[in-house]
Structures are given as C-alpha cells and as structure tokens.
C-alpha cells in the first residue's frame, strides 16, 4: 500500500488510487449536498460546521490534496505519467488532474463565501444563491476532472479492465446527474410538476449527462445505469434520513418537525433514459445533431408522459407514506402552502405561456442531448 501512495501511477486493481479517492470525494459531496438541503428543511442553518457541510467540503480537500500531489509528482519526479501529461503554468500532469484540482480549490473557496453570505443576509431558502453556485461549479469541476482522469484508462483498456473502468465512469456520471438535479431542485418538487417551467428546466439539464455517458462509454444501457445511480441514491436518502431525529432551531416554526425531512421522490428519469437506450443502436452512423433530434424528442415525450401522471399520484393520499414521502414537509412551510395543501403551483399565467415553455422544453432537450453527445465523443477520444 505504501508503494501505491508513493507512486501515482500505481493502482488499486486496475484503477489508480487517486481516481478511487476522487470518486470517494464526489460521493461524499453529493450525499452531503442532499443532507445539507434536508438540514435546511428540518433544522435551519444553525452553524457552518454541520456534518453535511463537512461532508461536502471533504470532497474539495480530497480533490485538492490528491490531484495537487499528482501534479507535483508528475512535474518533479520521474513519473510514468509525464509522457502523457499536459503542461499548465510550468507544471505537468494529466489533464483531469488540473480540472479536478481547480474544482477542489473552488469548492473550498465557496465555504467562507457561504458563511459570510449567511451572516450578512441571514437564512436563504434558495438553492441558487451566489455561494451555492460557486460550490456547484467546483463540484462539477471535480466530477468532470475525475471523468477526464478515468477516460484515457477506459479508452485504452480491454476486457474486465474496461468493464471496471466503464462501471466507475457511469457511477461518476450518475453523481453528476444527481448534482445537476440538486441544483434545480426548486423546479422538480411535486408542486411544480404540472408546470411547463419544470419540464423546460429538467430538459435543459438531464439529457446532457445521460447522452454524454452513452457517447463516452458505448455501453448499451449507459443512460439507464446513470439514471439508476441517481434514483438509488435519492431513494436511499428518502428512506434513511427520516430515521434520524431533528428539530428546528430557527423561526418561525410553522410546522412540527421531529426528524429529518428528505428531498422527495426522485424524478422518473430512468424511464426516458431506458427509451433512449432502446433507440440509440438504430441511430449508429448518424451525425450527433441528427441523433439529438431523435433522442432529445424521445426524452421530452417519454419524460412528460410518465412524470405528469405520476405527479398526480404524488399529490394523492396514496403517496403520503414513508415509501413515496409526500407527507414530509419542511418546518417553514405555512399551512396554506402548495406543499401542505397538495396543490400545484401555477408558474405559467396563461395557456399561451404554458405551451410556449413546453416548446422551449422540447428544443432544450434536443440541444442538451446534442451537447452531451459531443462532450461524450470528446471524452471517448481522450488519450491522456
């Protein structure tokens, strides 16, 4: 084990230790993000030094130390990675190491920014606050850097080694999908699932990672596996978090809370992902944009077809149980809120506005799919 730490090119099995550590950091961050949102909904922001915050920042620390070491080793030692490295400001290292190190530094930078923001402006209930956006940029940087580190190994391997690399790649892609969905959580709650704005937002984000994973790995069921990772993580948190006690520490407390409030049932992204996987082999040889026209339209149509009626179920008494979690409501939600009354929030004021945003959702799905396919093709061609 000591030899593996001394030499960055050494590996655990067929995957280098620094990629395993980075994947561990990404996992810690994504569990921490979901936990932190639940903390805000259950307790409020009582201090920066919560376990959820520490789990998030652990990712930045791991990424910074691991890839910083990898860059220094490649630059100053006789590393086998040097020949396949890139140069940045006089330093040498794998391209993914620089991306990951930047992401880790950005995540750590967001911590004092977030603490200052709350001290200056108080509790915020918006996910897209400036410090959270900085944190999200860093987290995406770490996750993308891990994929860039893993891609050349996956592209050059065969047999069981390629299967291992591909499995970890798809897992990390699932973490990226979870990160994207966490960033737009305000547009994915059950009370907005009959609004065009929700579908437009989801179509701007989800198809990127789903199509990127398929384009990079060539796995027959890549999109389904990525959506499966997202779904399993959220279901696990939905069922586990309420087992732990929590009590609000900020006012006003408009609803009694005695345990952690999870963040809702996952979106049914696995269904359109499966439909995309079914059709994709028939599009072999097509240009990325032609593929995107078909796959993006499939994502939009299938997702709308399954999520719209499922939203009605989530609003019904049948979903107000520990399995589906529709009865979990945050402490600051008033009795007349949409969540508490199980009614839909009317985000569009007119039918013309609704259908206009639905058309935008379709266009967004196509463009997001195209961007994901292009990015996946790039990752599939990385050799260093």
Phi, psi and omega per residue, in radians:
X1 nan -0.655 3.120
X2 -1.064 -0.682 3.123
X3 -1.109 -0.630 -3.136
X4 -1.149 -0.641 3.137
X5 -1.277 -0.599 -3.119
X6 -1.249 -0.551 -3.067
X7 -2.051 1.946 -3.115
X8 -1.074 -0.385 -3.129
X9 -1.416 -0.189 3.078
X10 -1.216 2.743 -3.048
X11 -2.354 2.791 2.996
X12 -1.743 1.890 -2.966
X13 1.239 -2.145 3.126
X14 -1.923 0.046 -3.106
X15 -2.032 2.190 -3.101
X16 -1.014 2.618 -3.079
X17 -1.041 -0.616 -3.068
X18 -1.206 -0.466 3.074
X19 -1.309 -0.689 3.074
X20 -1.052 -0.765 -3.132
X21 -1.127 -0.721 3.126
X22 -1.127 -0.719 3.090
X23 -1.086 -0.678 3.078
X24 -1.086 -0.727 3.120
X25 -1.115 -0.742 3.118
X26 -1.084 -0.739 3.112
X27 -1.076 -0.787 3.113
X28 -1.030 -0.747 -3.121
X29 -1.138 -0.753 -3.066
X30 -1.247 -0.661 3.024
X31 -1.131 -0.704 3.125
X32 -1.113 -0.672 3.119
X33 -1.088 -0.843 3.126
X34 -1.121 -0.691 3.108
X35 -1.127 -0.714 -3.129
X36 -1.142 -0.722 3.083
X37 -1.090 -0.745 3.080
X38 -1.093 -0.652 3.120
X39 -1.066 -0.779 3.106
X40 -1.079 -0.667 -3.094
X41 -1.337 -0.406 -3.027
X42 -1.818 -0.696 -3.020
X43 -2.038 -0.646 -2.958
X44 1.679 2.970 -3.128
X45 -1.494 1.700 -3.083
X46 -1.537 -0.560 3.141
X47 -2.837 2.761 3.061
X48 -1.198 -0.557 -2.988
X49 -1.474 0.886 3.044
X50 -1.521 2.704 3.085
X51 -0.996 -0.593 -3.141
X52 -1.133 -0.787 3.103
X53 -1.092 -0.724 -3.142
X54 -1.123 -0.655 3.105
X55 -1.120 -0.662 3.112
X56 -1.156 -0.876 -3.063
X57 -1.235 -0.357 3.052
X58 -1.012 -0.612 3.115
X59 -1.067 -0.809 3.129
X60 -1.096 -0.696 3.139
X61 -1.140 -0.826 3.129
X62 -1.048 -0.801 -3.107
X63 -1.108 -0.777 -3.114
X64 -1.127 -0.828 -3.106
X65 -1.200 -0.821 -3.063
X66 -1.106 -0.924 -3.068
X67 -1.359 -0.460 2.999
X68 -1.098 -0.760 3.080
X69 -1.090 -0.735 -3.129
X70 -1.092 -0.707 3.125
X71 -1.168 -0.792 3.138
X72 -1.113 -0.710 3.118
X73 -1.102 -0.777 -3.126
X74 -1.158 -0.580 -3.092
X75 -1.315 -0.765 -2.938
X76 -1.910 -0.207 -3.141
X77 -1.939 2.930 3.092
X78 -1.445 1.314 -3.074
X79 -1.605 2.506 3.074
X80 -1.165 -0.281 -3.138
X81 -1.389 -0.257 -2.993
X82 -1.068 -0.695 -3.089
X83 -1.159 -0.470 -3.123
X84 -1.877 0.346 -3.088
X85 -1.685 3.018 3.059
X86 -2.084 2.789 -3.131
X87 -1.842 2.352 3.081
X88 -2.435 2.012 3.098
X89 0.937 0.677 3.095
X90 1.521 -0.117 3.102
X91 -1.741 2.709 3.129
X92 -2.107 2.532 3.089
X93 3.062 2.925 3.040
X94 -1.040 2.550 -3.139
X95 -0.946 -0.773 -3.121
X96 -1.086 -0.498 -3.141
X97 -1.166 -0.700 3.114
X98 -1.170 -0.719 3.121
X99 -1.118 -0.771 -3.120
X100 -1.157 -0.755 3.134
X101 -1.089 -0.719 3.087
X102 -1.068 -0.766 3.137
X103 -1.075 -0.751 3.126
X104 -1.096 -0.748 3.113
X105 -1.094 -0.702 3.138
X106 -1.148 -0.705 3.100
X107 -1.073 -0.797 -3.132
X108 -1.124 -0.674 3.119
X109 -1.090 -0.575 -3.105
X110 -1.192 -0.372 -3.055
X111 -1.116 -0.979 3.106
X112 -1.142 -0.525 3.082
X113 -1.091 -0.781 3.139
X114 -1.137 -0.716 3.141
X115 -1.131 -0.754 3.101
X116 -1.105 -0.706 -3.105
X117 -1.049 -0.793 -3.135
X118 -1.199 -0.657 3.110
X119 -1.165 -0.562 -3.102
X120 -1.461 -0.673 -3.003
X121 -2.053 -0.049 3.114
X122 1.440 -2.896 -3.111
X123 -1.156 2.256 3.011
X124 -1.937 2.479 3.133
X125 -1.890 0.184 3.122
X126 -1.740 2.352 3.111
X127 -1.293 -0.636 -3.064
X128 -1.537 0.925 2.989
X129 -1.463 2.765 -3.104
X130 -0.928 -0.820 3.134
X131 -1.156 -0.552 3.104
X132 -1.218 -0.582 3.084
X133 -1.162 -0.724 3.085
X134 -1.070 -0.768 3.102
X135 -1.058 -0.758 -3.131
X136 -1.109 -0.713 3.094
X137 -1.033 -0.765 3.127
X138 -1.144 -0.724 -3.136
X139 -1.138 -0.749 3.070
X140 -1.094 -0.621 3.104
X141 -1.110 -0.760 3.119
X142 -1.110 -0.810 -3.120
X143 -1.125 -0.763 3.121
X144 -1.140 -0.710 3.104
X145 -1.060 -0.687 3.093
X146 -1.094 -0.697 3.096
X147 -1.137 -0.693 3.134
X148 -1.193 -0.605 3.057
X149 -1.152 -0.676 -3.057
X150 -1.414 -0.540 -3.014
X151 -0.980 -0.848 -3.124
X152 -1.099 -0.582 3.087
X153 -1.187 -0.731 3.109
X154 -1.131 -0.735 -3.092
X155 -1.187 -0.472 -3.095
X156 -1.675 -0.132 -3.042
X157 -1.674 2.924 3.128
X158 -2.453 2.870 3.032
X159 1.076 -2.371 -3.082
X160 -1.138 -0.612 3.108
X161 -1.061 -0.760 3.124
X162 -1.134 -0.659 3.107
X163 -1.069 -0.736 3.125
X164 -1.138 -0.810 3.132
X165 -1.061 -0.762 -3.101
X166 -1.156 -0.686 3.123
X167 -1.086 -0.773 3.120
X168 -1.178 -0.657 3.099
X169 -1.045 -0.808 -3.129
X170 -1.184 -0.600 3.076
X171 -1.107 -0.812 3.125
X172 -1.122 -0.630 3.062
X173 -1.103 -0.650 3.065
X174 -1.095 -0.654 3.065
X175 -1.134 -0.662 3.089
X176 -1.138 -0.693 3.086
X177 -1.089 -0.740 3.114
X178 -1.097 -0.686 3.104
X179 -1.087 -0.787 3.126
X180 -1.099 -0.738 3.138
X181 -1.214 -0.533 3.084
X182 -1.181 -0.631 -3.118
X183 -1.160 -0.527 -3.113
X184 -1.939 0.523 -3.076
X185 -1.034 -0.530 -3.133
X186 -1.169 -0.271 3.127
X187 -1.842 0.186 -3.095
X188 -2.212 0.090 3.079
X189 -1.216 2.781 -3.046
X190 -1.067 -0.468 -3.071
X191 -1.345 -0.193 3.140
X192 -1.976 0.113 -3.044
X193 -1.371 0.071 2.953
X194 -1.990 0.399 3.075
X195 -1.975 2.501 3.128
X196 -1.172 -0.508 -3.138
X197 -1.055 -0.661 3.107
X198 -1.098 -0.832 -3.105
X199 -1.178 -0.620 3.088
X200 -1.104 -0.755 -3.123
X201 -1.143 -0.803 -3.135
X202 -1.100 -0.690 3.136
X203 -1.206 -0.353 3.071
X204 -1.361 -0.400 -2.971
X205 -1.944 -0.990 -2.953
X206 -1.068 -0.774 -3.069
X207 -1.099 -0.380 -3.141
X208 -1.055 -0.942 -3.084
X209 -1.244 -0.668 -3.137
X210 -1.065 -0.779 -3.125
X211 -1.378 -0.554 3.089
X212 -1.068 -0.775 -3.123
X213 -1.091 -0.712 3.129
X214 -1.181 -0.730 -3.127
X215 -1.169 -0.574 -3.089
X216 -1.413 -0.651 -3.011
X217 -1.723 -0.461 -3.041
X218 1.231 0.180 3.126
X219 -1.191 2.361 -3.080
X220 -1.033 -0.624 -3.077
X221 -2.079 0.630 -3.043
X222 -1.038 -0.869 -3.090
X223 -1.088 -0.707 3.132
X224 -1.133 -0.704 -3.135
X225 -1.164 -0.705 3.116
X226 -1.115 -0.819 3.098
X227 -1.122 -0.553 3.098
X228 -1.134 -0.721 3.087
X229 -1.049 -0.835 3.102
X230 -0.979 -0.815 -3.074
X231 -1.169 -0.762 -3.091
X232 -1.126 -0.755 3.141
X233 -1.075 -0.820 -3.117
X234 -1.178 -0.682 3.098
X235 -1.118 -0.721 3.108
X236 -1.041 -0.785 3.130
X237 -1.190 -0.633 3.096
X238 -1.042 -0.671 -3.075
X239 -1.571 -0.391 -3.058
X240 -1.652 -0.770 -3.043
X241 -0.968 -0.737 -3.126
X242 -1.151 -0.152 3.115
X243 -1.319 -0.213 -3.058
X244 -1.898 2.408 -3.088
X245 -1.229 2.603 3.072
X246 -2.729 2.603 -3.131
X247 -2.498 2.348 -3.118
X248 -1.043 2.458 3.108
X249 -2.073 0.004 3.105
X250 -2.165 2.565 3.073
X251 -1.821 2.900 0.001
X252 -1.415 2.488 3.084
X253 -1.654 1.856 -3.063
X254 -1.705 -0.105 -3.115
X255 -2.642 2.383 3.132
X256 -1.206 2.265 3.107
X257 -2.268 2.250 -3.126
X258 -2.092 -0.087 -3.125
X259 -2.612 2.972 -3.138
X260 -1.121 2.413 3.112
X261 -1.694 1.994 3.137
X262 -1.287 3.093 -2.967
X263 -1.780 0.390 2.998
X264 1.687 2.897 3.123
X265 -1.213 2.434 -3.119
X266 -1.097 2.634 3.019
X267 -1.109 2.651 -3.087
X268 -1.443 0.868 -3.115
X269 -1.161 -0.403 -3.090
X270 -1.162 -0.437 -3.133
X271 -1.262 -0.926 3.065
X272 -1.132 -0.522 3.082
X273 -1.101 -0.745 3.102
X274 -1.112 -0.699 3.111
X275 -1.119 -0.694 3.097
X276 -1.103 -0.718 3.123
X277 -1.127 -0.626 3.134
X278 -1.130 -0.679 -3.031
X279 -1.526 -0.503 -2.984
X280 -0.934 -0.746 -3.126
X281 -1.040 -0.472 -3.136
X282 -1.313 -0.163 -3.098
X283 -1.809 0.219 -3.127
X284 -1.008 2.333 3.141
X285 1.605 -0.192 3.113
X286 -1.328 2.737 3.029
X287 -1.220 2.727 -3.141
X288 -0.973 -0.668 -3.092
X289 -1.244 -0.670 3.085
X290 -1.115 -0.714 3.063
X291 -1.064 -0.737 -3.107
X292 -1.117 -0.626 3.113
X293 -1.032 -0.731 -3.117
X294 -1.363 -0.895 -3.046
X295 -1.199 -0.659 3.106
X296 -1.137 -0.703 3.097
X297 -1.142 -0.680 3.099
X298 -1.108 -0.778 3.133
X299 -1.025 -0.857 -3.101
X300 -1.060 -0.859 -3.051
X301 -1.168 -0.788 -3.092
X302 -1.237 -0.742 3.130
X303 -1.078 -0.790 3.098
X304 -1.072 -0.707 -3.084
X305 -1.168 -0.495 -3.119
X306 -1.741 -0.633 -3.049
X307 -1.308 -0.626 -3.103
X308 -1.048 -0.932 3.108
X309 -1.209 -0.562 3.121
X310 -1.152 -0.538 3.076
X311 -1.072 -0.688 3.084
X312 -1.052 -0.679 3.104
X313 -1.153 -0.743 -3.141
X314 -1.093 -0.461 3.107
X315 -1.477 -0.161 -3.056
X316 -1.552 2.851 3.093
X317 -1.032 -0.460 -3.119
X318 -1.126 -0.325 -3.128
X319 -1.764 0.043 -3.100
X320 -1.570 1.174 -3.119
X321 -2.612 3.083 -3.056
X322 -1.186 -0.382 -3.112
X323 -1.332 -0.862 -3.107
X324 -1.653 -0.433 2.951
X325 1.326 0.312 -3.108
X326 -1.271 -0.222 3.141
X327 -1.523 -0.072 3.108
X328 -1.436 2.056 -3.099
X329 -2.312 2.369 -3.073
X330 -1.137 2.765 -3.012
X331 -1.193 -0.400 -3.087
X332 -1.671 0.172 3.135
X333 -1.519 2.084 -3.107
X334 -1.229 2.805 -3.097
X335 -1.047 -0.464 -3.108
X336 -1.633 0.136 -3.125
X337 -1.208 2.836 3.108
X338 -1.070 -0.682 -3.137
X339 -1.132 -0.765 -3.072
X340 -1.279 -0.498 -3.132
X341 -1.699 -0.009 3.112
X342 0.961 0.878 3.062
X343 -2.157 2.845 -3.095
X344 -1.566 2.482 3.069
X345 -1.414 2.158 -3.123
X346 -1.444 1.548 -3.099
X347 -1.356 -0.327 3.071
X348 -1.942 2.334 -3.046
X349 -1.508 -0.437 -3.111
X350 -2.325 2.819 3.096
X351 -1.157 -0.575 3.109
X352 -1.115 -0.733 3.101
X353 -1.136 -0.701 3.118
X354 -1.043 -0.904 -3.075
X355 -1.229 -0.521 3.061
X356 -1.116 -0.751 -3.139
X357 -1.265 -0.528 3.044
X358 -1.142 -0.707 3.078
X359 -1.112 -0.684 3.083
X360 -1.113 -0.611 3.105
X361 -1.096 -0.736 3.112
X362 -1.095 -0.810 3.114
X363 -1.078 -0.742 3.131
X364 -1.070 -0.700 3.137
X365 -1.095 -0.722 3.136
X366 -1.152 -0.841 -3.107
X367 -1.163 -0.689 3.115
X368 -1.140 -0.690 3.098
X369 -1.127 -0.750 3.103
X370 -1.055 -0.808 3.137
X371 -1.077 -0.715 3.116
X372 -1.123 -0.720 3.115
X373 -1.117 -0.711 3.129
X374 -1.150 -0.784 3.130
X375 -1.148 -0.651 3.087
X376 -1.127 -0.695 3.083
X377 -1.083 -0.667 3.109
X378 -1.133 -0.800 3.122
X379 -1.111 -0.614 3.120
X380 -1.212 -0.243 -3.140
X381 -1.852 0.004 -3.107
X382 -1.220 2.362 3.116
X383 -2.103 -0.034 3.126
X384 -2.703 nan nan
